[in-house]
Amino acid sequence: MSGFTRALLEPTGQTREGRAIYRVAESFAFEIGYKGSGLAITVPAGFETDGPSVPWWALKLIDVGAMIRSAAVHDRLREDLRFSKLEGDAIFLTAMAAEDVTPWQRELVFEAVRLNETRARAT
């Protein structure tokens, strides 16, 4: 099963479009497929994420903290032109499952990011 290496994200105290911004304190990786697969997305230290790109009303329904590592991976994938949007979104869904995000939250957030057509995350 896919999984994360140790990850530490800290809130910056800033917001973007109503969403808290988190900074990666030390780089981490998300291993795709299964641990030790050799396929991994690395999120570097200093990288910032504003969590999942969902409508404002959905933020009241989901636990952003439970999926913040997945959101950082997804934001990193959106900047990496080697991955299509569909691939990035599918990896995001897998990452949320690896974080034990509840199925209904995974589905809600996945559908929201599927509708978001931007290539790179907002800066």
RAWOMO-V986967 format. One record per backbone hydrogen bond with DSSP energy under -1.0 kcal/mol. NH is the residue of the N-H (numbers start at 1). CO is the residue of the C=O. If there is no record, write none. Layout:
nh=NH co=CO
nh=NH co=CO
This chain:
nh=3 co=31
nh=5 co=29
nh=10 co=23
nh=12 co=21
nh=16 co=19
nh=19 co=16
nh=21 co=14
nh=22 co=49
nh=23 co=10
nh=24 co=47
nh=25 co=8
nh=28 co=43
nh=30 co=41
nh=31 co=3
nh=32 co=39
nh=34 co=32
nh=35 co=1
nh=37 co=34
nh=41 co=30
nh=43 co=28
nh=46 co=24
nh=47 co=44
nh=49 co=22
nh=54 co=52
nh=58 co=55
nh=61 co=58
nh=62 co=58
nh=66 co=63
nh=67 co=64
nh=71 co=67
nh=72 co=68
nh=73 co=69
nh=74 co=70
nh=75 co=71
nh=76 co=72
nh=77 co=73
nh=78 co=74
nh=83 co=80
nh=88 co=84
nh=89 co=85
nh=90 co=86
nh=91 co=87
nh=92 co=88
nh=93 co=89
nh=94 co=90
nh=95 co=91
nh=96 co=92
nh=97 co=93
nh=98 co=94
nh=99 co=95
nh=100 co=97
nh=101 co=96
nh=106 co=102
nh=107 co=103
nh=108 co=104
nh=109 co=105
nh=110 co=106
nh=111 co=107
nh=112 co=108
nh=113 co=109
nh=114 co=110
nh=115 co=111
